[in-house]
Amino acid sequence: MIANGEKLTIGNPTIDGAIVSATAKGDIKDKKIVVFKYKPKVRYRKKTGHRQLHTKLTIDTISQPGEKAEKPRKTRKRKKEVSESGT
């Protein structure tokens, strides 16, 4: 569903031609899941864990079908300025 002022567009299940622009903000890890394998009467036990990675996204723009998608400005990370010492 896209709402733009008085204009409302509802998809079933999606809106064909709609464009979503997002920025990746980094990866995070989910809670640890304990995986325990066990076989009775054989003395086999194995305990391991797993943490799933997820990517954090920030939605910049959602454009309707037929609209031209605006490109977000790219921000560059600046290198730390190295101060020159008297060597």
N, C-alpha and C positions, 0 to 999 in steps of 0.2 A: 504494500500500500504506500502510495506517495501522496502527500497533501501539500499543496503549494497555494496558500491563500484560500481562495474559494474553489480551486480546481482540485478534485479528488480522483485518483486513479487506483483501482483495485485489480489485482491480478489473480488468476486462478490456475496454478498456485504462484506463478511468477508473472512479472510484467515484461513482455518481449521488448527488447531494445533499451531497457533501463540500464544505466551505468552507475556503478558505485565506485568511488575513489577512496582508497584507504592508505594509511601510512603505518608501516610496521614499527612498533616501539620496542621490540626486543622479545627474547624468549624467557619463559618462566617454567619452573618445574611444578608439577602437581604433587599431591600428597603421596607418600610411599605406600605401595601395595605389597603386602606380604604374600609370596607364593610358597606354599608348603606342599611338597610331594611326599606321599606316604604309601607304603605297601605293607599290608599286614602279614605277619608270620615270616617275614624275610629280614627284619631289622633294617629296612631301608627308609631313611628320612632325609629329606633335603629341603632346606629353608633358604630362599632367595628373596630379593626385593626388586621392585621396579618403580621408577618415577617417570611419568609421561611428560614430554615437552609440549608446551603450548606457546603460540605466538600471540602477543598482545597487539591488537590493531586499534587505530583511531580512525573513525569514519570522517573523511573530509567533506565530500559532497555526494549527493544522490541526484542524478539528473534524469528527467523524464524522457520517454522515447521521442526522438526528433530534435531534442535540444542538443546543443553542442556542449560536450563535457569540458569543464574548466580544469586545466592542469594546475595542481597545487605547486607553489613555489618550492624549489629545491633549496634546502639549507645545507651548506657545507660546514663541516666541522673544521675549525681553524687549528692549525698546528700551534703548539705552545711556542711562544717566542723565546728564543734562546738568547739570554743576555750574555754579551761578550765580556769576558773578564780580561783583566790586564795581563794576559800571558803572552 
